[in-house]
């Protein structure tokens, strides 16, 4: 039986036998995904289940998770919203951050970019609220248009977007010692020619096609494939993602990319 499946079964047995709500799986060990989807998509070609390493992203919209159950069910990593703009801290950040850490989920924090505040101020705000923690994943810069913002509808030209993004990324790289990951959407990527960013890894959203179709010729590390996922230990809809490589590749990526 593959090691992935054996580990998942052993963890599941331990949870049911001991009744432990916060069982911890060693960081880096891959548990097989056993997720559902409220609105499943009939994937043509290379579907998300072809990838071995799955994870989630969470924010204030998710109630407290049973991270132990989530870990056993296949949550190997989690990106957790920390900050937005230059003055907003996600009220669930600390709860999600602590829970993921206790359960052995590889965790990283992300910042939602606000186009009406300087990148320097936003970077300082993120650093103020996300302490450099050994083992954490590289920080993430979330770049997407927000048409629902009541205070900022500014859409700067593409060269300004990229220049400000590079400024933000450079400040975080200097502080955390790791190159941040960039999350984005098909519309934002195309309109701002995001492929021109240098020395970045991408986390790409694509809920109705493989990233190779939505982002031609772009390399990616993480793929967000649904926002209506169902995960044991979490209530309601949740975003689910995959890592681009194999379990061995994931272990190697973690060893190189985790903050020291």
C-alpha positions as CSV (number, residue, x, y, z in Angstrom):
1,X,0.0,0.0,0.0
2,X,1.4,3.5,-0.9
3,X,3.0,5.3,2.1
4,X,0.5,8.2,1.6
5,X,-2.5,5.8,2.2
6,X,-0.9,4.0,5.1
7,X,-0.2,7.3,6.9
8,X,-3.7,8.5,6.3
9,X,-5.2,5.3,7.7
10,X,-3.0,5.2,10.7
11,X,-3.8,8.8,11.6
12,X,-7.5,8.1,11.1
13,X,-7.4,5.1,13.4
14,X,-5.5,7.1,16.1
15,X,-8.1,9.8,16.0
16,X,-11.0,7.5,16.4
17,X,-9.4,5.3,19.0
18,X,-8.1,8.0,21.2
19,X,-10.8,10.6,20.6
20,X,-8.1,13.3,20.4
21,X,-9.4,16.4,18.7
22,X,-6.0,17.8,17.9
23,X,-3.9,14.9,16.7
24,X,-0.7,16.1,15.1
25,X,1.0,14.7,12.0
26,X,4.7,15.4,11.7
27,X,5.4,18.5,9.5
28,X,6.4,17.4,6.0
29,X,4.7,14.0,6.1
30,X,2.0,14.0,3.4
31,X,-1.5,12.8,4.2
32,X,-3.7,11.8,1.3
33,X,-6.6,14.2,0.5
34,X,-10.1,13.0,1.4
35,X,-12.1,16.1,0.5
36,X,-15.5,16.9,-1.0
37,X,-16.9,19.8,-3.0
38,X,-20.3,21.4,-2.8
39,X,-20.1,22.2,-6.5
40,X,-17.8,19.6,-8.0
41,X,-16.4,20.4,-11.5
42,X,-16.0,17.7,-14.2
43,X,-12.3,18.3,-14.9
44,X,-11.1,17.5,-18.4
45,X,-7.5,16.5,-18.7
46,X,-5.3,16.9,-15.7
47,X,-7.6,17.2,-12.7
48,X,-6.6,18.3,-9.1
49,X,-6.8,14.7,-7.8
50,X,-3.8,13.9,-10.0
51,X,-1.7,15.8,-7.5
52,X,-0.6,14.3,-4.2
53,X,-0.2,17.3,-1.9
54,X,-3.3,19.3,-1.0
55,X,-3.9,22.2,1.3
56,X,-6.3,25.1,2.1
57,X,-6.4,28.8,2.6
58,X,-8.5,30.5,5.3
59,X,-9.4,33.9,6.6
60,X,-12.0,35.4,8.9
61,X,-14.8,33.9,6.8
62,X,-14.0,30.4,8.3
63,X,-15.0,29.5,11.8
64,X,-12.3,27.9,14.1
65,X,-11.2,24.6,12.5
66,X,-10.5,21.3,14.1
67,X,-7.0,21.4,12.6
68,X,-6.2,17.9,13.8
69,X,-9.1,16.4,11.8
70,X,-8.2,18.6,8.8
71,X,-4.6,17.4,8.9
72,X,-5.6,13.8,9.0
73,X,-8.1,14.3,6.1
74,X,-5.3,15.7,3.8
75,X,-4.6,19.3,4.7
76,X,-0.8,19.4,4.4
77,X,-0.5,23.1,4.2
78,X,-2.5,26.2,4.9
79,X,-2.2,29.8,3.8
80,X,-3.8,32.1,6.4
81,X,-4.9,35.7,5.9
82,X,-3.0,38.0,8.2
83,X,-3.3,41.5,6.9
84,X,-4.9,43.8,4.4
85,X,-3.8,47.3,3.3
86,X,-1.9,49.2,6.0
87,X,-4.2,48.9,9.0
88,X,-6.4,45.8,8.9
89,X,-5.5,42.6,10.8
90,X,-7.7,39.6,10.1
91,X,-9.4,38.8,13.4
92,X,-9.1,35.0,12.9
93,X,-5.4,35.1,12.0
94,X,-4.0,34.1,15.4
95,X,-6.6,31.4,15.9
96,X,-6.0,29.8,12.6
97,X,-2.2,30.2,12.9
98,X,-2.0,28.6,16.3
99,X,-4.3,25.7,15.4
100,X,-2.5,24.9,12.2
101,X,0.9,24.9,14.0
102,X,-0.3,22.6,16.7
103,X,-1.6,20.1,14.1
104,X,1.6,19.9,12.1
105,X,0.1,21.8,9.1
106,X,2.8,23.7,7.1
107,X,1.5,27.3,7.5
108,X,2.1,30.5,5.8
109,X,0.6,34.0,6.1
110,X,-0.8,36.2,3.3
111,X,-1.4,39.9,2.8
112,X,-4.3,41.2,0.7
113,X,-2.9,44.2,-1.3
114,X,-4.8,47.5,-1.2
115,X,-4.1,49.8,-4.1
116,X,-4.7,53.1,-2.2
117,X,-1.8,52.6,0.3
118,X,1.9,52.6,-0.4
119,X,3.7,49.2,-0.6
120,X,6.1,50.3,2.0
121,X,3.4,50.9,4.6
122,X,1.7,47.6,3.7
123,X,4.9,45.7,4.1
124,X,5.6,47.2,7.5
125,X,2.1,46.4,8.6
126,X,2.5,42.8,7.6
127,X,5.9,42.5,9.3
128,X,4.4,44.1,12.5
129,X,1.7,41.4,12.7
130,X,3.4,38.3,11.4
131,X,6.4,37.4,13.5
132,X,9.2,35.5,11.8
133,X,8.7,32.0,12.9
134,X,10.9,29.0,12.2
135,X,9.3,26.5,9.9
136,X,6.7,29.0,8.4
137,X,6.1,29.0,4.7
138,X,7.2,32.0,2.7
139,X,4.8,34.9,3.0
140,X,2.2,35.5,0.2
141,X,1.2,38.7,-1.6
142,X,-2.4,38.4,-2.7
143,X,-2.8,40.5,-5.8
144,X,-6.3,40.8,-7.3
145,X,-8.8,43.5,-8.1
146,X,-11.4,44.1,-5.4
147,X,-14.5,45.7,-7.0
148,X,-16.4,45.5,-3.7
149,X,-14.1,47.8,-1.7
150,X,-16.1,50.7,-0.2
151,X,-13.0,52.9,0.1
152,X,-10.7,52.1,-2.9
153,X,-11.6,51.4,-6.4
154,X,-8.3,52.5,-7.9
155,X,-6.8,50.3,-10.6
156,X,-3.2,51.6,-11.3
157,X,-1.5,51.0,-14.7
158,X,0.2,47.6,-15.1
159,X,3.7,49.0,-14.8
160,X,2.8,50.7,-11.5
161,X,1.2,47.5,-10.2
162,X,4.3,45.4,-10.9
163,X,6.7,48.1,-9.6
164,X,4.8,48.4,-6.3
165,X,4.6,44.6,-6.0
166,X,8.3,44.3,-6.4
167,X,8.8,46.9,-3.7
168,X,6.5,45.0,-1.3
169,X,8.2,41.7,-2.1
170,X,11.7,43.1,-1.6
171,X,10.9,44.4,1.8
172,X,9.4,41.0,2.9
173,X,12.3,39.1,1.4
174,X,14.8,41.1,3.3
175,X,12.9,40.6,6.6
176,X,11.9,36.9,6.4
177,X,14.9,35.7,4.4
178,X,12.7,34.0,1.8
179,X,11.2,35.1,-1.6
180,X,7.4,35.6,-1.1
181,X,4.9,33.8,-3.2
182,X,2.5,35.8,-5.4
183,X,-1.2,34.8,-5.5
184,X,-3.3,36.1,-8.4
185,X,-6.3,35.5,-10.6
186,X,-6.6,35.0,-14.4
187,X,-8.0,38.5,-15.0
188,X,-5.5,40.3,-12.8
189,X,-2.6,38.3,-14.2
190,X,-3.5,39.1,-17.8
191,X,-4.3,42.8,-17.3
192,X,-1.1,43.5,-15.4
193,X,1.3,41.2,-17.4
194,X,2.3,39.5,-14.2
195,X,4.5,37.1,-16.0
196,X,7.0,39.9,-16.2
197,X,7.7,39.7,-12.4
198,X,11.1,38.2,-11.8
199,X,12.2,35.6,-9.3
200,X,8.8,34.8,-7.9
201,X,6.8,31.7,-7.4
202,X,3.1,31.8,-8.3
203,X,0.0,30.5,-6.5
204,X,-2.7,30.7,-9.2
205,X,-6.5,30.6,-9.0
206,X,-8.3,28.6,-11.7
207,X,-11.6,26.9,-10.8
208,X,-12.8,25.7,-14.2
209,X,-9.6,24.8,-16.1
210,X,-6.0,23.7,-15.4
211,X,-3.6,26.6,-14.8
212,X,-1.8,25.7,-18.1
213,X,-5.0,26.9,-19.9
214,X,-5.6,30.1,-18.0
215,X,-2.0,31.1,-17.6
216,X,-0.2,29.8,-20.8
217,X,3.5,29.2,-20.3
218,X,3.5,30.2,-16.7
219,X,5.1,28.1,-14.0
220,X,3.3,27.7,-10.8
221,X,3.9,26.2,-7.3
222,X,0.3,26.2,-5.9
223,X,-3.1,26.0,-7.7
224,X,-6.3,27.1,-6.0
225,X,-8.9,24.9,-7.8
226,X,-12.1,25.4,-5.8
227,X,-13.8,27.8,-3.4
228,X,-16.6,25.4,-2.5
229,X,-14.5,22.6,-1.1
230,X,-15.6,20.6,2.0
231,X,-12.9,19.5,4.4
232,X,-13.3,17.4,7.6
233,X,-12.7,19.7,10.6
234,X,-14.0,22.8,8.8
235,X,-17.5,24.2,8.5
236,X,-19.0,25.2,5.2
237,X,-17.2,26.1,2.0
238,X,-13.4,26.4,2.0
239,X,-10.7,27.1,-0.7
240,X,-8.7,24.0,-1.6
241,X,-5.3,24.1,-3.3
242,X,-2.6,21.7,-4.6
243,X,1.1,21.8,-4.7
244,X,2.6,21.3,-8.2
245,X,4.9,18.4,-7.4
246,X,5.2,14.9,-5.8
247,X,5.5,14.2,-2.1
248,X,9.3,14.0,-2.4
249,X,9.3,17.3,-4.3
250,X,7.1,18.8,-1.5
251,X,9.6,17.6,1.2
252,X,12.4,19.1,-0.7
253,X,10.5,22.4,-1.4
254,X,9.8,22.7,2.3
255,X,13.4,22.1,3.3
256,X,14.5,24.9,1.0
257,X,11.7,27.4,1.3
258,X,10.7,27.4,5.0
259,X,11.7,30.4,7.0
260,X,14.6,29.6,9.3
